[in-house]
Amino acid sequence: MVNGEVPAVKLRAWWARRQWLDGGRHRGASAAQVLAATGWARSTGGAAPYLGLFARAGLRRAEVDAALAALEVQELPAARGRTYLLPAEDFALGLAAGAGSVETELGAAARQLGVTRDEVEQLCLAVTELLSPVEPLTAKELHARLGPAVRSLGEAGRRRGVATTLPPALGLLQSRGLARRVPVGGRLDRQSHGYLRWDRPVHGEAADLARRYFAWAAPASVRHFRWFSGFGAATAKAALAPLGLVRLPGSELLMPPELVDEFAGFTVPDEPAYALLAATDGLHLLHRDLPRLVDPRDADRPVPASRNGRNGRNGRSGRDGQDGQGRQGGQDGRGGRLLGEETDPRTHLVVDRGRIIGFWEYDPELRELVHELFVPMTPGLRAAIDAAAAFVREDLGDARGSGPDSPRSRAPRLAALRARGQ
């Protein structure tokens, strides 16, 4: 057992170790193995899954794309209905975890847009007849072939981001494992998608999701788990009850009993373990509690400029209940935003043993990685930065935070990092 309050530096290093961000011990693991051990990777049409898999196991884009094509991993609507990259062993559970969100969205469409369940079900049948298991059809192609079966939802629908009845039908088919969305060209960092016919089981209990979550993210609080799962208080309580979680002294953090002794004997490594991660990497987003990764000496650092003149990477209220990736506040660091006050990162992160030690972005026009560090440059840190830069340059071409992110929207941030870093 742990005695006394657990030091923050130990917690950060432990979280990094559980996330396989501890010095390359897992080089050579497959994409499915990484995701099963460290958690589902949030996928928003950006580079985050690639960056996370490269940081943890040295996986190149071609290897990840091959795993995607072989259905060893797949983008699915999972927890809270959000899109994650999952390993095959978790497809059924991920779909089950997201099913409630789809039903909630259908209910909202019925109340606010006059979309009936029967209308959506009939459209689902029509879509299923068109879908092939091998040749994907885009939403635009489906719309054209379905003709009047797809109804416009007018200005009210456009304001809600649901222009027609087709998105609810596609969402329902995906949640039932009857259709799967695949990126056109097989790349996860693109926004163009097609749909294939599928037939996957959907099953899993709330306790199954809780067990997975605490294997990836412990120690974590009930609040953290509710953020990830989207469960209400009663559902979360029932899901956690079978796990027999142990509370760490002096905190609200909980841990599976099988990890308690290992955690008690864990010591912070002396050697740094640098990693360059996306803003939505699981190290942060599994808890969505950014200050836990911030050393007190860095809490008052101003954050770099936003990617655009609105709220965050894509400037709209996303399905995360965030502004696409959780950013809020002003347009630049001069607005008084400090790292210790942020809910979510405004830029990609450099970390060492779980501590945020810098910001970074990629400039595809100059083909260079731009950074601001909180610590002195060392040979090991330089090697990590150079490796990440080479990976982005050779494999990805850019490191978008999400699909709408672009070099133009990123320009203020790049300028701020150049002025303050390097």
QUIBELZI-V702856 format. One record per pair of residues at least 12 apart in sequence whose ideal C-beta (glycine too) atoms are under 7 Angstrom apart, sorted by sequence separation. I is the first residue (numbers start at 1). GAP is how many residues later the second one is. D is the distance in Angstrom with one decimal. If there is no record, write none. Layout:
i gap d
I GAP D
I GAP D
//
This chain:
i gap d
73 12 5.6
74 12 6.0
130 12 6.3
152 12 5.5
153 12 6.7
181 12 4.9
182 12 5.6
213 12 5.7
311 12 3.6
312 12 5.0
313 12 5.1
347 12 4.4
348 12 4.9
359 12 6.6
73 13 6.5
151 13 6.4
243 13 6.3
244 13 5.5
312 13 5.6
347 13 6.9
348 13 6.1
358 13 5.6
359 13 4.9
20 14 6.6
50 14 6.0
73 14 5.7
106 14 6.5
150 14 5.0
151 14 4.8
181 14 5.7
182 14 5.9
222 14 6.0
246 14 5.3
313 14 6.8
347 14 5.8
358 14 5.7
371 14 6.4
49 15 7.0
73 15 7.0
76 15 6.5
127 15 6.2
130 15 5.7
150 15 5.8
210 15 6.5
213 15 5.9
312 15 3.0
328 15 6.6
358 15 4.0
72 16 5.6
78 16 3.6
150 16 4.9
179 16 5.2
180 16 5.4
213 16 6.9
311 16 5.8
357 16 6.3
358 16 5.7
369 16 6.3
20 17 6.5
71 17 6.3
74 17 6.3
81 17 4.6
179 17 6.8
311 17 6.0
326 17 5.5
327 17 5.7
357 17 5.0
20 18 5.2
38 18 6.4
76 18 5.0
79 18 4.8
80 18 7.0
179 18 6.3
180 18 4.4
222 18 6.9
326 18 3.1
357 18 4.9
19 19 5.0
34 19 5.7
76 19 6.1
78 19 5.3
79 19 6.5
179 19 5.5
325 19 5.9
327 19 5.4
369 19 6.4
78 20 4.9
81 20 2.8
126 20 5.8
178 20 6.0
209 20 5.8
369 20 3.8
77 21 4.3
80 21 5.5
81 21 5.8
143 21 6.9
177 21 6.0
178 21 6.7
306 21 6.7
350 21 6.5
368 21 6.8
31 22 5.6
34 22 5.1
177 22 6.7
309 22 5.4
322 22 6.5
34 23 5.2
126 23 5.1
143 23 5.8
177 23 3.5
350 23 6.6
369 23 6.7
81 24 7.0
142 24 6.5
177 24 6.4
77 25 6.9
170 25 6.4
177 25 4.8
206 25 6.5
306 25 5.1
123 26 5.9
176 26 6.2
305 26 6.6
306 26 6.5
367 26 5.4
123 27 6.9
139 27 6.2
305 27 3.8
29 28 4.3
31 28 5.9
305 28 6.0
28 29 6.7
206 29 5.7
210 29 4.1
214 29 6.5
219 29 5.4
304 29 5.6
26 30 6.0
27 30 5.9
209 30 6.8
210 30 5.4
303 30 5.4
362 30 5.1
26 31 5.1
27 31 4.6
139 31 6.9
214 31 6.7
221 31 4.4
302 31 3.8
31 32 6.9
43 32 5.1
206 32 6.5
207 32 4.9
211 32 6.2
221 32 5.7
31 33 5.2
206 33 3.7
210 33 6.0
220 33 6.3
221 33 6.6
364 33 6.1
21 34 6.3
24 34 7.0
219 34 3.7
220 34 6.5
303 34 4.8
364 34 4.3
21 35 6.4
32 35 6.4
207 35 5.0
219 35 6.1
302 35 6.7
303 35 6.9
20 36 4.2
31 36 4.2
49 36 4.7
218 36 6.9
219 36 4.5
302 36 6.2
303 36 5.6
362 36 6.0
30 37 6.6
218 37 4.5
301 37 6.6
362 37 4.0
35 38 6.2
40 38 6.0
218 38 5.9
288 38 6.9
300 38 5.3
301 38 4.6
44 39 6.9
299 39 6.5
303 39 6.1
32 40 4.7
42 40 6.8
43 40 4.9
113 40 5.1
299 40 6.1
300 40 6.5
306 40 6.1
31 41 6.5
32 41 5.5
43 41 6.0
215 41 7.0
218 41 6.0
298 41 5.9
299 41 2.8
30 42 6.9
31 42 5.0
42 42 5.8
43 42 4.8
123 42 5.7
127 42 5.7
214 42 5.2
304 42 6.2
365 42 5.9
41 43 6.2
113 43 5.9
123 43 7.0
127 43 6.8
303 43 4.9
304 43 5.3
364 43 5.6
40 44 3.8
41 44 4.3
112 44 7.0
113 44 5.5
363 44 6.8
370 44 5.4
40 45 6.5
120 45 6.4
124 45 4.9
128 45 6.9
280 45 5.6
294 45 5.6
372 45 5.0
40 46 5.1
119 46 6.2
123 46 4.1
127 46 6.3
136 46 5.4
279 46 5.9
294 46 5.3
371 46 6.4
370 47 4.6
112 48 7.0
120 48 5.2
124 48 5.8
131 48 6.0
370 48 5.7
372 48 4.9
373 48 6.4
113 49 6.8
120 49 5.3
124 49 5.5
291 49 5.6
361 49 5.9
372 49 3.2
35 50 6.4
40 50 7.0
115 50 5.9
128 50 6.4
371 50 5.2
35 51 6.3
36 51 4.6
348 51 6.6
363 51 5.5
370 51 6.8
35 52 4.4
120 52 6.2
290 52 5.3
361 52 5.5
36 53 6.1
109 53 6.4
115 53 6.3
142 53 6.9
290 53 6.2
361 53 5.5
36 54 6.9
40 54 6.7
290 54 6.2
32 55 3.9
138 55 6.9
290 55 6.5
304 55 5.7
32 56 6.2
138 56 5.0
288 56 6.9
361 56 6.0
137 57 5.7
136 58 2.7
137 58 5.8
228 58 6.0
298 58 6.8
359 58 6.2
109 59 5.6
136 59 5.9
136 60 5.1
295 60 5.3
227 61 5.0
284 61 6.5
293 61 6.1
106 62 5.8
293 62 6.4
294 62 5.7
105 63 6.9
133 63 5.8
224 63 4.5
293 63 5.0
131 64 6.0
132 64 6.7
133 64 4.7
131 65 6.2
132 65 6.0
224 65 6.4
279 65 6.7
105 66 6.8
106 66 6.9
131 66 3.9
279 66 4.1
347 66 5.9
220 67 5.9
279 68 6.3
283 68 6.7
102 69 5.2
128 69 6.8
217 69 4.3
279 69 5.6
102 70 5.9
216 70 6.1
217 70 6.2
278 70 5.5
279 70 6.5
277 71 6.6
276 72 6.8
277 72 5.1
102 73 4.2
301 73 6.8
276 74 5.6
277 74 6.1
99 76 4.8
274 76 6.9
275 76 5.3
298 76 5.3
325 76 6.3
98 77 5.9
325 77 6.4
274 78 5.3
324 78 5.8
273 79 6.3
95 80 6.1
272 80 4.9
273 80 5.4
332 80 6.2
272 81 6.7
95 82 5.4
333 83 6.1
269 84 6.4
276 84 5.9
332 84 6.9
268 85 6.5
313 88 4.3
314 88 5.3
313 89 4.9
314 90 4.2
314 91 6.9
313 92 5.1
77 94 6.9
307 94 7.0
77 97 5.5
77 98 6.1
307 98 6.1
308 101 4.4
307 102 4.7
85 103 6.9
99 103 6.6
307 103 5.3
95 105 6.9
74 106 6.5
75 106 6.4
96 106 5.2
274 106 6.3
306 106 6.8
307 106 5.8
95 107 4.3
96 107 5.7
97 107 6.6
274 107 5.3
305 107 3.7
92 108 6.7
96 108 3.9
272 108 5.8
276 108 6.5
305 108 4.9
91 109 5.6
92 109 5.0
275 109 6.9
276 109 6.7
304 109 4.9
92 110 5.8
274 110 3.8
92 111 5.0
93 111 3.6
305 111 4.6
92 112 5.9
97 112 5.2
276 112 3.9
304 112 4.2
75 113 6.9
304 113 5.7
93 115 5.6
93 116 6.4
69 117 5.9
68 118 6.3
68 120 7.0
65 121 5.0
65 122 6.5
279 122 5.7
278 123 6.6
101 129 6.4
79 130 7.0
97 132 7.0
50 138 6.5
49 139 5.2
50 139 6.5
47 142 4.9
46 143 5.7
45 144 6.7
43 145 6.0
45 145 6.6
45 146 4.5
79 149 5.8
79 150 5.5
80 150 3.7
79 151 6.3
39 177 3.7
38 178 5.8
39 178 6.7
18 198 6.9
189 207 6.3
189 211 6.0
191 212 3.6
55 220 4.4
55 221 6.6
55 222 5.8
51 225 7.0
52 225 6.4
51 226 6.0
52 226 6.6
51 227 4.7
52 229 5.2
48 230 3.6
52 230 6.8
47 231 6.2
46 232 6.9
48 232 4.8
48 233 6.3
44 236 6.6
82 237 6.2
42 238 4.6
81 238 6.8
82 238 6.3
41 241 6.4
6 242 5.5
39 243 4.6
42 243 5.5
5 244 6.4
6 244 6.9
38 244 6.2
4 245 6.1
5 245 3.4
6 245 6.6
2 246 5.8
3 246 6.7
4 246 6.7
5 246 7.0
2 247 5.9
22 247 7.0
39 247 5.6
23 248 6.9
14 249 6.3
23 250 4.2
22 251 4.9
14 252 5.6
21 252 6.4
21 254 4.8
13 255 4.4
10 256 6.9
13 256 6.5
16 257 6.6
10 258 5.7
1 259 6.4
9 259 5.7
2 261 6.6
2 262 5.1
21 262 6.4
1 263 6.1
19 263 6.3
19 264 5.1
16 267 6.8
15 268 6.6
11 281 7.0
12 281 6.2
21 330 6.7
61 334 4.0
16 335 6.9
60 335 5.6
61 335 6.2
16 337 5.3
54 337 5.3
16 338 3.7
15 339 5.0
13 340 4.3
12 341 6.3
13 341 5.3
12 342 3.0
12 343 5.3
50 346 6.1
51 348 6.6
47 349 5.6
47 352 4.5
47 353 5.5
46 354 4.3
46 355 4.9
46 356 4.4
45 357 5.5
46 357 6.4
44 358 4.1
45 358 2.9
44 359 6.6
46 359 6.2
//
